[in-house]
Amino acid sequence: MLRRIVRFAGVLAALLILIGTSSCGTSTSPARQVVGVSMAYFDDNFLTILRAAMADYAKTFPGVVLQFTDAQGDVGKQLSQIQNFVAQGVVAIIANAADTSGTRSMTKVARDAGVPLVYVNRRPAEDTLPEGVVFVGSEELQAGTLEMEELARVMNYRGNVAIMVGELTSNGAQLRTKAVEQVVAKYPGMSIVEKQVGNFQRERGLDLMNNWLTAGTKIDAVAANNDEMAIGAIMAIRQAGIPDGKILVGGVDATPDGLAELVKGTLAVTVFQDARRQAKGAVDAAVALVRGERMDRFVWIPFELVTRDNYKSFLNR
Amino acid sequence: MGIALVFEAVGWGVRGASFLFSGQRLLVMVLQVSIIGLLAVGVTQVILTGGIDLSSGSVVALSAMIAASFAQTPTARAVFPSLTGLPVFVPVTAGLLTGALAGLVNGSLIAYTGTPPFIATLGMMVSARGLARYYTRGQPVSMLTESFTRIGEGAVPVFIFLVTAIIFHVLLGHTRYGKYTYALGANAQAARVSGIRVSRHLMFVYTIAGLLSGLGGVVTAARAASGQAGMGMSYELDAIAASVIGGTSLSGGIGRITGTVIGTVILGIMTSGFTFIGLDAYIQDIVKGGVIVAAVVADRYRHRGKNA
C-alpha cells in the first residue's frame, strides 16, 4: 500500500514538474511564435532544399520559430500532425501536401480552429481555397511544357519520346506528364513510345532505361519528371555504350547533380523550380495571414528553363 | 517459370520479339533485383532461425549514405572536406561495418533480451532510416570517385549477388554454421539441449544479415553514384517476398539459398516483363501482389503432405 502511494506521489510530482516547465517556457518568452510545418518527405532532394530554405528565411523574423515534422508520404500521418499543431496552439501551419488530393480534411481542421494554413510546393487539388488558406508554388504543367518544348526544338520536332513518370499520387508527376503528352501531340512527327513509373528515383530511372534499351524500342528523347530519374537514364545510356547526345534526356528541378550533368552535356534540358522563392513566399504568407493581412489565395512562382546557354546563373541559386 | 512464359507469349503479341531470348535482357532482369537479392540471402538465413528482419531496407539507406560520404571526390561539396579521394576500400569497409553493426544490435537485442525479432528489427528499421536522414539532414551525397562507382557498373552487382549466394549456399549446406542455423529454426529447445550456443549463434546470423544489407547499401550507392536517405525503401518486403516465393517457410527451419535466388529472379522477371509488355503503371502493383501470393500457394500445393 505504502509503495503504491509513493509511486502515485512520484507520478504526480513528475506531472507537476512537466506542467511547471512547459508554462515557464511560454511565460519567459511571450514573443515566441511557433509555425508548424508538415513536409511530405524529409528525404526528397528538392523538398530538403525547400525545407532548409524555409528554416533559413524564418530566422529573419524575430520570434518566429518553425517546427518541422515528416509526414513520410502518408496523408493520414500528415492529418494527425496538423491536428497536433492545432492542439499545441501554433500561430500558423505550413503544409507540403503528402497527397495533393487529400488536402480537404487538413484545410477543414485548420479552418475550424481558425489557424492560418499555407500550402507550399504541391498544389491542393481543390479549385478554390477558403479564407485564411493560401497556396504558394509553381504551375506544374508549365514545367512539363518547358521541358518538352525544348526537347522537341532540339529534336527538330521529329522522333520517339519516352516518359519517366514520378510517383503516381503526386500532382507534379501527373501534370508534368500531361504537359509532355500535350506538347508531343502538337507535332505530327513525334510520338510517345514508352511511359512507365520511376517514382522520382535515380535507381528506378536506371532500371527503366535498361529495360527499354534491351526491349529494342527506338527512343530519341527521354522526358523525365525530375532530374534524379533523368540521371538514372543517362547512366543507363552511358553503360550501354551509346554515345552522349544520341538520346536526348530532359529533367526537371535543376538540382546540383542535374546541373553537373548539364555542364557535361549529357542532360539536354532541365527546369528550375525556385525552392528559395517558394520557401520565402510560404513563410511570408504565413506571417501575413497571422497579422491578418489580406492576400491572394494562389501565389505562383514561375518555373524557368535551364539549358547549356544559361545554366551558369542557376549554379548558386 | 510460368510467369516468364506468360510474358514471352504476351511479349510476342505486343513487341513482336522474344522476351527471354536476349542475353542483354536477362542481365538487366537480374541486375535490377541484385540488391534485393543480397538482402534476400541475408533474410533467408534469419527466417531459417525462425526470425524476421524488417530493417534491411533502412540499413541499405544508412550504409549507402555512410559509404558515399567516404567516397567523394575533392571537387564535391563534401560531407568530410578533408576526407575525399580515398581509396575504394575505405567507403566499402565503412558501409559493410555500418551494416554489420546494425545487425549486431538487432542480434544482441533478440538473443540476450528476448525481444521478439519483429519488434527489434522494426525498431532498427525506423531508427536506421532516421539516422540516414539525420546524417546529412536529408541532403544527397553525390560526386563519388570512379573507383567506387565501378562497383555498381555493368554486370558487377549481378556478379556480387551470385558470388554471395554461392558462398552462403555452401555455408548453409555444408558447414556447422548451416547445421546450427537449420537446427535453431526447426526446434530451438532441441538445439539448446544438444549443446548449440543458441544466443551466440542467433547474434551471428543477424550480424551476417546486417553485413549483407551493408553490402547492398554499398552497391546501391555505387550504382546510383550517390547516397540518398530515401534509398532501399520497402526493399525489406521485396527481400522477404523473394525468400518466401523461393520456398522458405516463415516458421523457420525450411528453405534454401537456391530457392531464394529463384524467388529474386521471379521478382526481376516481373519488373522487366511489365515494362516489356507496356503494362499500365497503375495496374502493375496489383498484379505483382497477386503473383507473390499465387507463387507461394502453388509452392504449398506442390509440397502438400511433405511437411512444408
Interface residues (C-beta under 8 A of the other chain):
Chain A: Y41 F42 D43 D44 N45 L47 T48 R51 A52 D70 V165 L168 E194 K195 Q196 V197 Q201 R202 E203 L206 D207 L208 N210 N211 W212 L213 T214 A215 G216 G232 M235 Q239 P256 D257 A260
Chain B: R15 A17 S22 Q24 R25 L27 V28 L31 Q32 R77 A132 R133 R137 G138 Q139 P140 S142 M143 E153 G154 T220 R223 A224 A225 S226 Q228 A229 G230 M231 T271 S272 T275 F276 G278 A281 Y282 Q284
